Amino acid sequence: MNAIFYNARVYPQYPTRKRPTIVVIKGNKIAALGDNLSFFKSQYPSYRLVNLKGRAVTPGLVDSHTHFHFWAATLDTVHLDGTATFGDALHRIKRFAEKHKTDKWITGDGWSADRWEEYHLPTAAELDRVTGKRPAAFFSKDQHIMWVNSRALELAGINKSYKVPEGGRVDRDPVTGKPTGILREIPGYFPVVKLMSRPDPKKLDRAWRIATRTVYERGVTGFHSVDLPEAWTYFQKLHKQKKLGFRVHYYFPVAMLDELIAKKVMTGQGDETLRVGGVKIFSDGSLGAQTALMKKPYQGKRTGTGVQVISVGDLKRMVGKAARNNLACAIHAIGDQAVANVISAYESAPKKDHLRHRIEHLQIISRGDIPRLKKTGAVASMQPSHCPSDRQLVAEYWGRRGRNAYIFKTLLKTNIPLTFGSDCPIEPLDPIAGVHAAVNRNGYGERGGRFYPEESLTVAQAVNGFTTGPAYTAGREDFSGKIAPGFQADLTIFDDNIYTMPPSQIYRAQVAATVFDGKVVYHNGLVKGLR
């Protein structure tokens, strides 16, 4: 597209002497910025003129932590997020099973025993009542617990004598010793996952198109993916067909490390659309499952500090091996001890400036570990939407330690690089919601009750987390994440100016148009000249 967007409020995400009102796009790049329309009309006489009528323009928004392929593939499964009670969840599963009468697996996600009106940890027997002999499996909201029925346990060979792999847990009846139907962490539920039905290719293509339209409407032009290997294969297929439609930065599971090294796969390989990020490693569990690895026991417990999915020694060996072979690491760490373990691994790894290692989630950190984190140069990859979503769990399980949770402002002041995401599908893939959470530290429409408000960010700082942050993390800060000459023509155009509207209303902001690679991929029809 060759166009002059004028009469805009341009937020380029870097300091400028005067706010630009004009963006010139030439093909798939930004050609110029400024405020003199007559000059640009003379320089680009054949370019389309688009009057934005004062609308705000930012770089295209990027979500730096998603399971995008998994989310798209599961759009037509059972979603239990938002159910008020266990009974509501069971009824929703029953309705789905009655509507879809096949012999395939019944799957879904989103349940949370902590968020139901009355806490209840479900069982296989209860699930059997609504699923019958068909195997069924449901991820919890945080994806760290799986609730399965008896048929799924049988097919996976998880019985009374089953030996649980290290790093996983299988809940058992205290009297009989039989599995209850609750499996925790990847090693615990992987025997079930590998048996579950895979989506039909045509069905997946349809789901992908739906997912794409959904996030274009939210101003998204790129995402970082920590999906399973089949996601990379699917991304490659779409990329070859020129149908990928996003800037994708992908991290392989660390189980593939030796294979990646043998094939000489390295961070940064790819082009401006699809690139290798590195490898993803898990070091602990989650807050909701009480498996996040903590330095001290969870509140109200004398024992129980979470789950160490990988030993510090093994973590150091993996990180060192990856770094020596030019692969960056993205390491899941939620609890303060897990974060400390990851910092230790990065401290011992070979230093390579082009590798932008990351700590994923970093929901809580001991203040004494902040200087150590700073010295490693690792990126804090955080999900602001988790903050209001988890605040009650933080209070219940971590108590006063919660003042060290989601400390966006403190990390930023310490000059630790920040990048923001959603952890979709755990939270909706919606950067506007993430900006709202980072600025307000409360939920949609909530008044007051902000979670440790001293850690709130400004709108500009929060938007950086979805623009310049992902670009830096991907090693693409010279090409993307800003509106500057020569940069990629990825733009988000807002109907509502999130910089000037009341902060408490940011979540209501609407996107007028999304421009990816110089093409308008979404518009709401209110801006003339974009059709």
HUVENNOR-V918928 format. One record per pair of residues at least 4 apart in sequence whose C-alpha atoms are under 7 Angstrom apart, sorted by the first residue. I is the first residue (numbers start at 0). J is the second residue. D is the distance in whole Angstrom. If there is no record, write none. Layout:
[[I | J | D] [I | J | D]]
This chain:
[[0 | 24 | 7] [0 | 25 | 6] [0 | 26 | 5] [0 | 27 | 7] [0 | 517 | 5] [0 | 518 | 6] [1 | 24 | 5] [1 | 25 | 5] [1 | 26 | 6] [1 | 46 | 5] [1 | 47 | 6] [2 | 23 | 6] [2 | 24 | 5] [2 | 25 | 7] [2 | 46 | 5] [2 | 47 | 4] [2 | 48 | 6] [3 | 21 | 7] [3 | 22 | 6] [3 | 23 | 5] [3 | 24 | 6] [3 | 46 | 6] [3 | 47 | 6] [3 | 48 | 5] [3 | 49 | 6] [4 | 21 | 5] [4 | 22 | 5] [4 | 23 | 6] [4 | 48 | 6] [4 | 49 | 5] [4 | 50 | 6] [4 | 51 | 7] [5 | 20 | 6] [5 | 21 | 4] [5 | 22 | 7] [5 | 49 | 6] [5 | 50 | 5] [5 | 51 | 6] [6 | 20 | 5] [6 | 21 | 6] [6 | 50 | 6] [6 | 51 | 6] [6 | 52 | 5] [6 | 53 | 5] [7 | 20 | 5] [7 | 21 | 6] [7 | 51 | 5] [7 | 52 | 6] [7 | 53 | 5] [7 | 54 | 5] [7 | 55 | 6] [7 | 56 | 7] [8 | 19 | 7] [8 | 20 | 5] [8 | 53 | 6] [8 | 54 | 6] [8 | 55 | 5] [8 | 56 | 6] [9 | 18 | 7] [9 | 19 | 5] [9 | 20 | 6] [9 | 55 | 6] [9 | 56 | 5] [9 | 57 | 6] [10 | 56 | 6] [10 | 57 | 5] [11 | 57 | 6] [11 | 58 | 7] [11 | 481 | 5] [11 | 482 | 5] [11 | 483 | 7] [12 | 463 | 7] [12 | 481 | 6] [19 | 32 | 6] [19 | 33 | 5] [19 | 34 | 5] [20 | 33 | 6] [20 | 34 | 5] [21 | 32 | 6] [21 | 33 | 5] [21 | 34 | 5] [22 | 31 | 6] [22 | 32 | 5] [22 | 33 | 7] [23 | 29 | 6] [23 | 30 | 5] [23 | 31 | 5] [23 | 32 | 6] [24 | 28 | 6] [24 | 29 | 5] [24 | 30 | 5] [24 | 488 | 7] [24 | 517 | 7] [25 | 29 | 6] [25 | 30 | 6] [26 | 517 | 6] [27 | 487 | 6] [27 | 488 | 5] [27 | 516 | 5] [27 | 517 | 4] [28 | 485 | 6] [28 | 486 | 6] [28 | 487 | 5] [28 | 488 | 4] [28 | 517 | 7] [29 | 482 | 7] [29 | 483 | 6] [29 | 484 | 5] [29 | 485 | 5] [29 | 486 | 6] [29 | 487 | 6] [29 | 488 | 5] [30 | 484 | 5] [30 | 485 | 6] [31 | 484 | 5] [35 | 39 | 7] [36 | 40 | 6] [37 | 41 | 6] [38 | 42 | 6] [39 | 43 | 6] [40 | 44 | 5] [49 | 527 | 7] [49 | 528 | 5] [51 | 526 | 7] [54 | 492 | 7] [54 | 493 | 6] [54 | 494 | 6] [54 | 496 | 7] [55 | 492 | 6] [55 | 493 | 5] [55 | 496 | 5] [56 | 490 | 7] [56 | 491 | 6] [56 | 492 | 5] [56 | 493 | 6] [57 | 490 | 6] [57 | 491 | 5] [57 | 492 | 7] [58 | 466 | 6] [58 | 480 | 6] [58 | 481 | 5] [58 | 482 | 6] [58 | 489 | 6] [58 | 490 | 5] [58 | 491 | 6] [59 | 218 | 7] [59 | 219 | 6] [59 | 220 | 5] [59 | 466 | 7] [59 | 489 | 5] [59 | 490 | 4] [59 | 491 | 5] [60 | 218 | 6] [60 | 219 | 5] [60 | 220 | 6] [60 | 221 | 7] [60 | 430 | 7] [60 | 465 | 5] [60 | 466 | 6] [60 | 491 | 7] [61 | 219 | 6] [61 | 220 | 6] [61 | 221 | 5] [61 | 222 | 5] [61 | 465 | 5] [61 | 466 | 6] [61 | 469 | 7] [62 | 221 | 7] [62 | 222 | 5] [62 | 223 | 6] [62 | 419 | 6] [62 | 420 | 4] [62 | 421 | 7] [62 | 430 | 7] [62 | 465 | 6] [63 | 222 | 5] [63 | 223 | 5] [63 | 418 | 7] [63 | 419 | 6] [63 | 420 | 5] [63 | 469 | 6] [64 | 223 | 5] [64 | 224 | 6] [64 | 225 | 7] [64 | 420 | 5] [64 | 421 | 6] [64 | 422 | 5] [65 | 222 | 7] [65 | 223 | 6] [65 | 224 | 5] [65 | 225 | 6] [65 | 420 | 7] [65 | 421 | 6] [65 | 422 | 5] [65 | 423 | 5] [66 | 70 | 6] [66 | 224 | 6] [66 | 225 | 6] [66 | 226 | 5] [66 | 422 | 7] [66 | 423 | 6] [66 | 424 | 7] [67 | 71 | 6] [67 | 224 | 6] [67 | 423 | 7] [68 | 72 | 6] [68 | 226 | 7] [68 | 230 | 6] [69 | 73 | 6] [69 | 226 | 7] [70 | 74 | 6] [70 | 423 | 7] [70 | 424 | 6] [71 | 206 | 5] [71 | 207 | 5] [71 | 210 | 6] [72 | 198 | 7] [72 | 203 | 6] [72 | 206 | 6] [74 | 206 | 7] [76 | 106 | 6] [76 | 107 | 5] [77 | 92 | 7] [77 | 95 | 7] [77 | 106 | 6] [77 | 107 | 4] [77 | 108 | 7] [78 | 107 | 6] [78 | 108 | 5] [78 | 109 | 6] [79 | 88 | 6] [79 | 108 | 6] [79 | 109 | 5] [79 | 110 | 5] [80 | 109 | 4] [80 | 110 | 6] [80 | 140 | 7] [82 | 87 | 6] [82 | 88 | 6] [83 | 87 | 6] [83 | 115 | 5] [83 | 116 | 6] [84 | 88 | 7] [84 | 115 | 5] [84 | 116 | 6] [84 | 117 | 7] [85 | 89 | 6] [85 | 115 | 7] [85 | 119 | 7] [86 | 90 | 6] [87 | 91 | 6] [88 | 92 | 6] [89 | 93 | 6] [90 | 94 | 6] [91 | 95 | 6] [92 | 96 | 6] [92 | 129 | 7] [93 | 97 | 6] [93 | 129 | 5] [93 | 130 | 7] [94 | 98 | 6] [95 | 99 | 6] [96 | 100 | 6] [96 | 130 | 6] [102 | 133 | 6] [103 | 133 | 7] [103 | 196 | 7] [104 | 133 | 6] [104 | 134 | 5] [104 | 135 | 5] [104 | 195 | 6] [104 | 196 | 6] [105 | 134 | 6] [105 | 135 | 5] [105 | 136 | 7] [106 | 135 | 6] [106 | 136 | 5] [106 | 137 | 5] [107 | 136 | 7] [107 | 137 | 5] [107 | 138 | 6] [108 | 137 | 5] [108 | 138 | 4] [108 | 139 | 6] [108 | 140 | 6] [109 | 138 | 6] [109 | 139 | 5] [109 | 140 | 4] [110 | 139 | 5] [110 | 140 | 5] [111 | 115 | 7] [111 | 139 | 6] [111 | 140 | 6] [112 | 118 | 5] [112 | 119 | 5] [112 | 120 | 6] [113 | 118 | 6] [121 | 125 | 7] [122 | 126 | 7] [122 | 179 | 5] [122 | 180 | 5] [122 | 181 | 7] [123 | 127 | 6] [123 | 147 | 6] [123 | 148 | 4] [123 | 149 | 5] [123 | 179 | 6] [123 | 180 | 4] [124 | 128 | 7] [124 | 148 | 7] [124 | 149 | 7] [126 | 130 | 6] [126 | 148 | 5] [127 | 131 | 5] [127 | 148 | 6] [127 | 149 | 7] [130 | 135 | 7] [132 | 150 | 6] [133 | 150 | 7] [134 | 148 | 6] [134 | 150 | 5] [134 | 151 | 5] [135 | 147 | 6] [135 | 148 | 6] [135 | 151 | 6] [136 | 145 | 7] [136 | 146 | 6] [136 | 147 | 4] [136 | 148 | 7] [137 | 145 | 5] [137 | 146 | 5] [137 | 147 | 6] [138 | 142 | 5] [138 | 144 | 6] [138 | 145 | 4] [138 | 146 | 6] [139 | 143 | 7] [139 | 144 | 5] [139 | 145 | 6] [140 | 425 | 6] [141 | 285 | 7] [141 | 287 | 7] [141 | 425 | 6] [143 | 183 | 6] [143 | 184 | 5] [143 | 284 | 6] [143 | 285 | 6] [143 | 288 | 7] [144 | 181 | 7] [144 | 182 | 6] [144 | 183 | 5] [144 | 184 | 6] [144 | 288 | 7] [145 | 181 | 6] [145 | 182 | 5] [145 | 183 | 6] [145 | 188 | 6] [146 | 180 | 6] [146 | 181 | 5] [146 | 182 | 7] [147 | 151 | 6] [147 | 152 | 7] [147 | 180 | 5] [147 | 181 | 7] [148 | 152 | 6] [148 | 180 | 6] [149 | 153 | 6] [150 | 154 | 6] [151 | 155 | 6] [151 | 191 | 7] [152 | 156 | 6] [152 | 157 | 5] [152 | 158 | 7] [153 | 157 | 6] [155 | 190 | 5] [155 | 191 | 5] [157 | 161 | 5] [158 | 177 | 6] [158 | 178 | 6] [159 | 176 | 6] [159 | 177 | 5] [159 | 178 | 6] [163 | 167 | 6] [163 | 168 | 6] [163 | 169 | 7] [163 | 187 | 6] [164 | 186 | 6] [164 | 187 | 7] [165 | 186 | 7] [166 | 186 | 6] [166 | 306 | 7] [166 | 307 | 6] [166 | 308 | 4] [166 | 309 | 7] [167 | 183 | 6] [167 | 184 | 5] [167 | 185 | 6] [167 | 186 | 5] [167 | 187 | 4] [168 | 182 | 6] [168 | 183 | 5] [168 | 184 | 7] [168 | 187 | 5] [169 | 178 | 6] [169 | 181 | 6] [169 | 182 | 5] [169 | 183 | 6] [169 | 187 | 6] [170 | 178 | 6] [170 | 179 | 6] [170 | 181 | 5] [170 | 182 | 6] [171 | 176 | 5] [171 | 177 | 5] [171 | 178 | 4] [171 | 179 | 5] [172 | 176 | 5] [172 | 177 | 5] [172 | 178 | 6] [172 | 179 | 6] [182 | 187 | 5] [182 | 188 | 5] [183 | 187 | 5] [183 | 188 | 6] [184 | 188 | 6] [184 | 284 | 6] [185 | 189 | 5] [188 | 192 | 6] [189 | 193 | 6] [190 | 194 | 7] [191 | 195 | 7] [198 | 202 | 7] [198 | 203 | 6] [199 | 203 | 6] [200 | 204 | 6] [201 | 205 | 6] [202 | 206 | 6] [203 | 207 | 6] [204 | 208 | 6] [205 | 209 | 6] [206 | 210 | 6] [207 | 211 | 6] [208 | 212 | 6] [209 | 213 | 6] [210 | 214 | 6] [211 | 215 | 6] [212 | 216 | 6] [213 | 217 | 7] [214 | 218 | 7] [214 | 219 | 6] [214 | 428 | 7] [215 | 219 | 5] [215 | 220 | 7] [215 | 513 | 6] [215 | 520 | 7] [215 | 521 | 6] [216 | 510 | 6] [216 | 521 | 6] [217 | 429 | 6] [217 | 510 | 6] [218 | 491 | 5] [218 | 510 | 6] [218 | 513 | 5] [220 | 245 | 5] [220 | 246 | 7] [220 | 489 | 7] [220 | 515 | 6] [221 | 245 | 5] [221 | 246 | 4] [221 | 247 | 6] [222 | 246 | 6] [222 | 247 | 5] [222 | 248 | 7] [223 | 247 | 6] [223 | 248 | 5] [223 | 249 | 6] [224 | 247 | 7] [224 | 248 | 6] [224 | 249 | 5] [224 | 250 | 6] [225 | 249 | 6] [225 | 250 | 5] [225 | 251 | 7] [225 | 279 | 7] [226 | 230 | 6] [227 | 252 | 7] [228 | 232 | 7] [228 | 251 | 6] [229 | 233 | 6] [230 | 234 | 6] [231 | 235 | 6] [232 | 236 | 6] [233 | 237 | 6] [234 | 238 | 6] [234 | 243 | 7] [235 | 239 | 6] [236 | 240 | 6] [237 | 241 | 6] [237 | 242 | 5] [237 | 243 | 5] [238 | 242 | 6] [238 | 243 | 5] [245 | 272 | 6] [246 | 271 | 7] [246 | 272 | 4] [246 | 273 | 6] [247 | 272 | 6] [247 | 273 | 5] [247 | 274 | 6] [248 | 273 | 6] [248 | 274 | 5] [248 | 275 | 6] [248 | 276 | 5] [248 | 473 | 7] [249 | 274 | 6] [249 | 275 | 5] [249 | 276 | 5] [250 | 275 | 7] [250 | 276 | 5] [250 | 277 | 5] [250 | 278 | 5] [250 | 279 | 6] [251 | 255 | 7] [251 | 277 | 6] [251 | 278 | 5] [251 | 279 | 6] [252 | 278 | 6] [252 | 279 | 5] [252 | 280 | 7] [253 | 278 | 5] [253 | 279 | 5] [253 | 280 | 6] [255 | 259 | 6] [256 | 260 | 6] [257 | 261 | 6] [258 | 262 | 6] [259 | 263 | 6] [259 | 264 | 5] [260 | 264 | 6] [260 | 324 | 7] [265 | 275 | 7] [265 | 277 | 7] [265 | 325 | 5] [265 | 326 | 5] [266 | 275 | 5] [266 | 276 | 5] [266 | 277 | 5] [266 | 325 | 6] [266 | 326 | 5] [266 | 327 | 6] [267 | 274 | 6] [267 | 275 | 5] [267 | 276 | 6] [268 | 274 | 6] [268 | 275 | 5] [269 | 273 | 6] [269 | 274 | 4] [269 | 275 | 6] [270 | 274 | 6] [276 | 327 | 7] [276 | 473 | 7] [277 | 326 | 5] [277 | 327 | 5] [277 | 328 | 6] [278 | 326 | 7] [278 | 327 | 6] [278 | 328 | 5] [278 | 329 | 6] [279 | 328 | 6] [279 | 329 | 5] [279 | 330 | 6] [280 | 329 | 6] [280 | 330 | 5] [280 | 331 | 6] [281 | 308 | 7] [281 | 330 | 6] [281 | 331 | 5] [281 | 332 | 7] [282 | 307 | 6] [282 | 308 | 5] [282 | 309 | 5] [282 | 330 | 7] [282 | 331 | 6] [282 | 332 | 6] [282 | 337 | 6] [283 | 290 | 7] [283 | 291 | 5] [283 | 292 | 6] [283 | 306 | 6] [283 | 307 | 5] [283 | 308 | 5] [283 | 331 | 7] [283 | 332 | 6] [283 | 333 | 7] [283 | 337 | 6] [284 | 290 | 4] [284 | 291 | 4] [284 | 292 | 7] [284 | 306 | 6] [285 | 289 | 6] [285 | 290 | 5] [285 | 291 | 4] [285 | 333 | 6] [286 | 290 | 6] [286 | 291 | 5] [287 | 392 | 7] [289 | 305 | 6] [290 | 305 | 4] [290 | 306 | 5] [291 | 305 | 5] [291 | 306 | 6] [291 | 333 | 6] [291 | 334 | 5] [292 | 304 | 6] [292 | 305 | 4] [292 | 306 | 5] [292 | 307 | 6] [292 | 334 | 5] [292 | 335 | 7] [292 | 336 | 6] [292 | 337 | 5] [293 | 304 | 5] [293 | 305 | 6] [293 | 334 | 5] [293 | 335 | 5] [293 | 336 | 5] [293 | 337 | 7] [294 | 304 | 7] [294 | 335 | 6] [294 | 336 | 5] [295 | 304 | 6] [296 | 300 | 6] [296 | 301 | 6] [296 | 302 | 5] [296 | 303 | 5] [296 | 304 | 4] [297 | 303 | 6] [297 | 304 | 6] [297 | 396 | 5] [297 | 397 | 6] [298 | 395 | 7] [298 | 396 | 5] [298 | 397 | 6] [298 | 398 | 6] [309 | 313 | 6] [309 | 314 | 6] [310 | 314 | 6] [311 | 315 | 6] [311 | 340 | 6] [312 | 316 | 6] [313 | 317 | 6] [314 | 318 | 6] [314 | 344 | 6] [315 | 319 | 6] [315 | 344 | 4] [315 | 347 | 7] [316 | 320 | 6] [317 | 321 | 6] [318 | 322 | 6] [318 | 328 | 7] [318 | 344 | 7] [318 | 348 | 6] [319 | 323 | 6] [319 | 348 | 5] [319 | 349 | 6] [320 | 324 | 6] [321 | 325 | 6] [321 | 326 | 5] [321 | 327 | 7] [322 | 326 | 5] [322 | 327 | 6] [322 | 348 | 7] [322 | 349 | 6] [323 | 349 | 7] [326 | 354 | 7] [327 | 354 | 5] [327 | 355 | 6] [327 | 356 | 5] [328 | 356 | 5] [328 | 357 | 6] [329 | 356 | 6] [329 | 357 | 5] [329 | 358 | 6] [329 | 359 | 6] [330 | 357 | 6] [330 | 358 | 5] [330 | 359 | 6] [331 | 358 | 6] [331 | 359 | 5] [331 | 360 | 6] [332 | 337 | 5] [332 | 338 | 5] [332 | 358 | 6] [332 | 359 | 6] [332 | 360 | 6] [332 | 361 | 6] [333 | 337 | 6] [333 | 338 | 7] [333 | 360 | 6] [333 | 361 | 5] [333 | 362 | 5] [333 | 363 | 6] [334 | 338 | 6] [334 | 362 | 7] [334 | 363 | 6] [335 | 339 | 6] [335 | 363 | 5] [335 | 364 | 5] [335 | 365 | 6] [336 | 340 | 6] [337 | 341 | 6] [338 | 342 | 6] [338 | 361 | 6] [338 | 364 | 6] [339 | 343 | 6] [339 | 368 | 7] [340 | 344 | 6] [341 | 345 | 6] [342 | 346 | 6] [342 | 371 | 7] [342 | 372 | 6] [343 | 347 | 6] [344 | 348 | 6] [345 | 375 | 6] [346 | 375 | 6] [355 | 377 | 6] [355 | 378 | 7] [355 | 472 | 6] [356 | 377 | 5] [356 | 378 | 6] [357 | 377 | 5] [357 | 378 | 5] [357 | 379 | 6] [357 | 380 | 6] [358 | 377 | 7] [358 | 378 | 6] [358 | 379 | 5] [358 | 380 | 6] [359 | 379 | 7] [359 | 380 | 5] [359 | 381 | 6] [360 | 380 | 6] [360 | 381 | 5] [360 | 382 | 6] [361 | 379 | 7] [361 | 381 | 6] [362 | 404 | 5] [362 | 405 | 5] [363 | 403 | 5] [363 | 404 | 4] [363 | 405 | 6] [364 | 368 | 7] [364 | 403 | 6] [364 | 404 | 7] [365 | 403 | 7] [368 | 372 | 6] [369 | 373 | 6] [370 | 374 | 6] [371 | 375 | 7] [372 | 376 | 7] [372 | 377 | 7] [373 | 415 | 6] [378 | 415 | 7] [378 | 416 | 5] [378 | 417 | 6] [378 | 472 | 7] [379 | 415 | 7] [379 | 416 | 6] [379 | 417 | 5] [379 | 418 | 6] [380 | 417 | 6] [380 | 418 | 5] [380 | 419 | 6] [381 | 418 | 6] [381 | 419 | 5] [381 | 420 | 6] [382 | 419 | 5] [382 | 420 | 5] [382 | 421 | 5] [382 | 422 | 7] [383 | 419 | 7] [383 | 433 | 5] [383 | 436 | 5] [383 | 437 | 5] [384 | 388 | 6] [384 | 421 | 6] [384 | 426 | 7] [384 | 432 | 7] [384 | 433 | 5] [384 | 436 | 5] [385 | 389 | 6] [386 | 390 | 6] [386 | 405 | 6] [386 | 436 | 7] [386 | 440 | 7] [387 | 436 | 7] [387 | 440 | 6] [387 | 441 | 5] [387 | 442 | 5] [389 | 393 | 6] [390 | 394 | 6] [390 | 450 | 7] [391 | 395 | 6] [392 | 396 | 6] [393 | 397 | 5] [393 | 398 | 6] [393 | 401 | 6] [394 | 398 | 5] [394 | 401 | 7] [397 | 401 | 6] [402 | 451 | 7] [406 | 410 | 6] [406 | 454 | 5] [407 | 411 | 6] [407 | 454 | 6] [407 | 455 | 7] [408 | 412 | 6] [408 | 454 | 5] [408 | 455 | 6] [408 | 456 | 6] [409 | 413 | 6] [409 | 454 | 7] [410 | 414 | 6] [410 | 415 | 5] [411 | 415 | 6] [411 | 416 | 7] [411 | 417 | 7] [417 | 464 | 6] [417 | 468 | 6] [418 | 464 | 5] [418 | 465 | 7] [418 | 468 | 4] [418 | 469 | 5] [419 | 464 | 5] [419 | 465 | 6] [421 | 426 | 6] [421 | 427 | 6] [421 | 428 | 6] [422 | 426 | 6] [423 | 427 | 5] [423 | 428 | 5] [429 | 433 | 7] [430 | 434 | 6] [430 | 465 | 7] [431 | 435 | 6] [431 | 506 | 6] [432 | 436 | 6] [432 | 506 | 5] [433 | 437 | 6] [434 | 438 | 6] [434 | 458 | 7] [434 | 461 | 5] [434 | 462 | 6] [435 | 439 | 6] [435 | 505 | 5] [435 | 506 | 6] [436 | 440 | 5] [436 | 441 | 6] [436 | 442 | 7] [437 | 455 | 6] [437 | 456 | 6] [437 | 461 | 6] [438 | 455 | 5] [438 | 456 | 5] [438 | 457 | 6] [438 | 458 | 6] [438 | 461 | 7] [439 | 449 | 7] [439 | 455 | 6] [439 | 502 | 7] [439 | 503 | 7] [440 | 449 | 5] [440 | 450 | 5] [440 | 452 | 7] [440 | 455 | 6] [441 | 445 | 6] [441 | 449 | 5] [441 | 450 | 6] [443 | 506 | 6] [444 | 503 | 7] [456 | 460 | 6] [456 | 461 | 6] [457 | 461 | 6] [458 | 462 | 6] [458 | 498 | 6] [459 | 463 | 6] [460 | 464 | 7] [462 | 466 | 6] [463 | 467 | 5] [463 | 468 | 6] [464 | 468 | 5] [464 | 469 | 7] [465 | 469 | 6] [466 | 470 | 6] [466 | 480 | 4] [466 | 481 | 7] [467 | 471 | 6] [467 | 476 | 7] [467 | 480 | 4] [467 | 481 | 6] [468 | 472 | 6] [469 | 473 | 6] [470 | 474 | 6] [470 | 475 | 5] [470 | 476 | 5] [470 | 479 | 6] [470 | 480 | 5] [471 | 475 | 6] [471 | 476 | 5] [475 | 479 | 6] [476 | 480 | 6] [478 | 486 | 5] [478 | 487 | 6] [479 | 486 | 6] [479 | 487 | 6] [482 | 486 | 7] [487 | 516 | 6] [488 | 515 | 6] [488 | 516 | 5] [488 | 517 | 5] [489 | 514 | 5] [489 | 515 | 5] [489 | 516 | 6] [489 | 517 | 7] [490 | 513 | 6] [490 | 514 | 5] [490 | 515 | 7] [491 | 512 | 6] [491 | 513 | 5] [491 | 514 | 6] [492 | 510 | 6] [492 | 511 | 5] [492 | 512 | 5] [492 | 513 | 6] [493 | 509 | 6] [493 | 510 | 4] [493 | 511 | 5] [493 | 512 | 7] [494 | 509 | 6] [494 | 510 | 6] [494 | 511 | 5] [495 | 508 | 5] [495 | 509 | 6] [496 | 500 | 6] [497 | 505 | 6] [497 | 508 | 7] [500 | 504 | 7] [500 | 505 | 7] [501 | 505 | 7] [511 | 522 | 5] [511 | 523 | 5] [511 | 525 | 7] [512 | 521 | 5] [512 | 522 | 4] [512 | 523 | 6] [513 | 519 | 6] [513 | 520 | 6] [513 | 521 | 5] [513 | 522 | 6] [514 | 518 | 5] [514 | 519 | 4] [514 | 520 | 6] [515 | 519 | 6] [515 | 520 | 6] [519 | 529 | 7]]
